[in-house]
Amino acid sequence: MNWNYEEGRIYSLDEKGGLLAEANYSGKENGEIDIEHIYVNPILRGQGVAEKIMEAIVEYLREQSIKATATCSYASSWFEKNREKVSDIISSNQSEQDVACRIDGKK
């Protein structure tokens, strides 16, 4: 997938401009980010796309030297499953983070 990067958002579009996958995040006062929501278009679910977007997020965070927490339940569980290979970008505050994935812009 081709990933596009905007402030607060990493996403991929199909050839007609339709949203295929998206990660939304916000900056925190301490300079870290919080991954709030992971979306995968229903036509792609079950094909590993959510994992691919998490890998894109990790790459972005490493390039920017930023740490992250995740309130998105998928992102939080992905961090937990992959803790050893992504420990350099997971915030020390992750274990204290409430999990409440944002849906339609609301928590």
PyMOL commands that set and color helices and strands:
alter all, ss='L'
color gray80, all
select helices_A, chain A and resi 42-44+49-64+73-81+83-86+94-96
alter helices_A, ss='H'
color red, helices_A
select strands_A, chain A and resi 4-6+9-13+19-27+33-40+68-70
alter strands_A, ss='S'
color yellow, strands_A
deselect
rebuild
show_as cartoon
